[in-house]
Structure formats: structure tokens, C-alpha cells
Amino acid sequence: MLCLAKLIEKEKGELQFNCLMALMEITAEAESNADLRRAAFKTNSPAAKAAVDQLLNIVNASDNPSLQIAAIKSIGSLAHTFPARETRVISPLVKQLGHRNQDVATEASISLVKFACPENFLCMEHSKTVIEFNGVPPLMKLLRGGERTQLHGLVLLCYLAINVGN
């Protein structure tokens, strides 16, 4: 994973995209495989930290929606690994709710659902963090989007209301 993170950081174009796709596949498998998730994505692991840092860098700094979507999906797949104090992961996702590209904004809401859903042990803490980072106003704008965007935005809004009801 450290090699993938370095390649994502230093390369551009097709190699960067392919490395990001490989990381996205690994995180997707880790989402459904708790043993892999615990082994490969320990919060104190330098390789996992480097990979997450590169994913966040792409979410924050890239102007390529394809790269952003892949990075956002990867972060969402790792939602169960982040402790409540790891707000540096949620903040960029909340910012992407207001992205001009509706696919990027929709993918951000899908990833945030994974943080706020009841299957996530820390759903209440993560939901509070989404609200603290002012995630509700851009989420309300998403409800005016297309059918897919509305659905995922509404699911996230419901989880936020359930978890942080006051």
C-alpha cells in the first residue's frame, strides 16, 4: 500500500488513475472483510496512513472528477476504521457535498452514509461531526438534484436526524 500511495502522489495520468483504482479495489474488499480491514488499515500503520493521506489529497486538490470519485469511494469503504476523533477524513467529504459535479457530490453523500449508518459503531459521533462541519446546507441542495442524488442525500439526512435528533 505504501508503494501505491507513493505512485498516486508522484505520478499523473493513467498510472496515477490505475494505482488509485487498485487502492479502491483493496478498500472495497476491506469494507466487507473485517480481517483484511484490521490487518491492512490499522490507524497507526504508516502504509495505511500514507494511503489515506493520498486519498484525502486527491479529494481536496484534484480537479479530475474521476479521481475524486475513486478517492471518495475508497474513504467511504474505510468508514469503519476511522475513530471518532479522525475528523480530517469527514471534513473533505462534507465539502464535496457542494461540488459542482453532481456525481462527485453524490459519491460524497454515499460515503458519508457509511459513516452515519447504524452499522457503524461510531455513527452518532460521525453524524455530529458532519453537522459540525456544516454539512446540512449543501445536503439540502442535493435534494434538488436528480433521482440518484436525491435518494442518497435523503438517506444521509435521515441518518443525521436519527443520530443527532436534537
C-alpha positions in Angstrom: 0.0 0.0 0.0 2.9 2.3 0.7 4.0 1.8 -2.9 0.6 2.6 -4.3 0.4 5.7 -2.1 3.8 6.9 -3.4 2.8 6.3 -7.0 -0.6 8.1 -6.5 1.4 11.1 -5.1 4.1 11.3 -7.7 2.6 10.1 -10.9 0.0 11.7 -13.1 -2.3 10.4 -15.9 -3.0 6.8 -16.5 -0.5 5.3 -13.9 -1.9 7.5 -11.2 -5.5 6.6 -12.1 -4.7 2.8 -12.3 -2.9 2.9 -8.9 -6.0 4.7 -7.4 -8.2 2.1 -8.9 -6.2 -0.7 -7.3 -6.4 1.1 -4.0 -10.1 1.5 -4.5 -10.5 -2.3 -5.1 -8.4 -3.1 -1.9 -10.5 -0.7 0.2 -13.8 -2.2 -1.3 -12.7 -5.7 -0.3 -11.6 -4.4 3.2 -15.1 -2.9 3.7 -16.6 -6.4 3.5 -13.7 -8.3 5.1 -13.0 -7.2 8.7 -9.8 -9.3 9.0 -8.3 -7.5 6.0 -9.5 -4.2 7.2 -7.9 -4.7 10.7 -4.7 -6.0 9.2 -4.1 -3.6 6.3 -5.7 -0.4 7.6 -4.7 -0.1 11.3 -4.8 3.6 12.2 -1.2 3.5 13.4 0.1 1.8 10.3 2.4 4.1 8.2 1.3 2.4 5.0 -2.4 2.9 5.8 -1.8 6.5 6.9 0.1 7.2 3.7 -2.7 5.7 1.6 -5.4 7.7 3.4 -3.3 10.9 3.1 -3.1 10.5 -0.6 -6.8 9.8 -0.9 -7.6 12.9 1.0 -5.1 14.9 -1.1 -7.0 13.8 -4.2 -10.3 14.6 -2.7 -9.1 18.1 -1.7 -6.8 19.1 -4.5 -7.7 17.2 -7.7 -9.8 18.8 -10.4 -10.5 15.5 -12.1 -13.9 14.1 -11.0 -12.9 10.5 -11.9 -10.0 10.7 -9.5 -12.1 12.4 -6.8 -14.9 9.8 -7.1 -12.5 6.9 -6.8 -10.8 8.5 -3.7 -14.2 9.3 -2.1 -15.4 5.7 -2.6 -12.2 4.4 -1.0 -12.6 6.6 2.0 -16.2 5.5 2.3 -15.1 1.9 2.2 -12.9 2.5 5.2 -15.6 4.3 7.2 -15.5 1.6 9.9 -11.8 2.0 10.5 -11.7 5.7 11.5 -12.0 6.7 15.1 -14.4 9.5 16.2 -11.5 11.9 16.6 -10.5 11.4 12.9 -12.4 14.4 11.7 -9.8 15.2 9.0 -11.5 12.4 6.9 -15.1 13.7 7.3 -14.4 17.3 6.6 -13.3 16.9 2.9 -16.3 14.7 2.3 -18.7 17.3 3.7 -17.0 19.9 1.4 -17.6 17.7 -1.6 -21.4 17.7 -0.9 -21.4 21.1 -2.5 -19.2 20.1 -5.5 -20.3 21.5 -8.9 -20.2 18.0 -10.4 -23.3 16.1 -9.2 -21.6 12.7 -9.4 -18.8 13.8 -7.0 -21.4 15.3 -4.6 -23.5 12.1 -4.8 -20.5 9.9 -4.1 -19.6 12.1 -1.1 -23.1 11.6 0.3 -22.8 7.8 -0.3 -19.5 7.7 1.6 -20.9 9.8 4.5 -23.8 7.4 4.8 -21.3 4.7 5.6 -20.0 6.9 8.4 -23.5 7.7 9.7 -25.3 4.4 9.3 -26.3 2.3 12.3 -23.8 -0.5 11.3 -21.0 1.9 12.1 -20.3 1.7 15.8 -19.4 5.4 15.9 -22.4 6.6 13.8 -23.6 9.1 16.4 -20.1 10.8 16.7 -19.6 10.8 13.0 -23.1 12.3 12.4 -22.3 15.1 14.9 -19.1 15.8 13.0 -20.9 16.1 9.7 -23.3 18.6 11.3 -20.4 20.5 13.0 -18.7 20.9 9.6 -21.9 22.5 8.3 -23.0 19.5 6.1 -26.7 20.1 6.2 -27.0 23.2 3.9 -25.2 21.5 0.9 -27.1 18.3 1.7 -30.3 20.2 1.3 -29.2 21.5 -2.1 -28.5 17.9 -3.1 -32.2 17.1 -2.6 -32.9 19.3 -5.6 -30.7 17.2 -7.8 -31.5 14.1 -9.9 -33.2 11.0 -8.6 -30.0 9.2 -7.6 -28.6 12.3 -5.9 -31.9 12.8 -4.0 -32.0 9.3 -2.8 -28.5 9.2 -1.3 -28.9 12.8 0.1 -32.2 11.8 1.8 -30.7 8.7 3.3 -27.8 10.7 4.8 -30.2 13.3 6.1 -32.3 10.7 7.8 -29.3 9.1 9.5 -28.2 12.5 10.7 -31.7 13.2 12.1 -31.8 9.8 13.8 -28.3 10.0 15.3 -28.3 13.7 16.3 -32.1 14.2 16.8 -31.8 17.5 18.7 
